[in-house]
């Protein structure tokens, strides 16, 4: 009887097993989550600034360009900057730190960074370096600049019409071609509408030193200059002109607010178009070594915020000259061009090419004194 039950039980178990095997279905396994492409890390971009971002001029203009690039590319890039980096051994240290920290595109925004950047570039071949206002390049380093002299020339037209003493003043920073050609362009623009104009220059040998810039502006005004321009980085010249009842221009950025009663116009630099181009090329892999020199034609240079004290006919002259420059119909460096030593440097109707412009280290006729040595 027991064996019969055991046989009946085992038979039932086998039948049940056969039934489960034949009719049952396995529980479906959870579907594997789709694995997307790995998230691309943002391109790290660093900027070395010679002055403070709040200088209202040169560094402020560069930082504005950086911010515009951030808006353009969003989370595809991550930018950073170090301000107040001297043109000394400190520049090499800062730029090397930037490369070490994983930045793959580094901008050095003043002439004096050229040699330090070249040195670091040889050590970090996988990093792209961009040097502002210089002329040396390497396999992974290129140069970029703006034709600031175009803005200086247009400012000169306004100055030549607004001066009462026929004496202009120019506060200059470092004696390099970049600065010398702006002094000359300012003078040539003024002389194109007022041949009696002469220009006095005071060198401060620094890019950013509001105290020295103010002292230089005061000396120029005391020497008879009544319309001032500067190739320095702060608003001190404009502020000093307002305090002393004279006229002046903003430089690099719109400086109207710093001296509205003295402000004739601002010759500005817009770095945003170039920074967008350079960063875009780095992202696309199309970045290559070259030298970029942009002006009014490319939207990098302009003269804006012309003051209400400037007569309409003078504003019209300035706007017309800007249009000629943008359209390539006018070259600031058109002969005959004579140095202040009386020697001809460009024959009549000759046009100065970029090689000529890059080597300008002489004053044109009408600028007083001699260009100091930069050594």
Buried (B, 14 or more C-beta within 10 A) or exposed (E): EEEEEEEEEEEEEEEEEEEEEEEEEEEEEEEEEEEEEEEEEBBBBBBBBBBBBEBBBBBBBBBBBBBBBBEBBEEBBBBEBBBBBEBEEBBBEBBBBBBEEEBBBBBBBBBBBBEBBBBBBEEBEEBBBBBBBBBBBBEBBBBBBBBBBBBBBBBBBBBBBBBEBBBBBBBBBBBBBBBBBBBBBBBBBBBBBBEEBBBBBBBBEBBBBBEBBBBBBBBBBEEEBBBBBBBBBBBBBBBBBBBBEBBBBBBBBBBBEBBEEBBBBBBBBBBBBBBBBBBBBBBEEEBEEEBBBBBBEBEBBBBBBBBEEBEEEBBEBBEEBBEEBBEEEBBBBBBEBBBBEEEEBBEEEBEBEEEBBBEBEBBBBBBEEEBEEBE
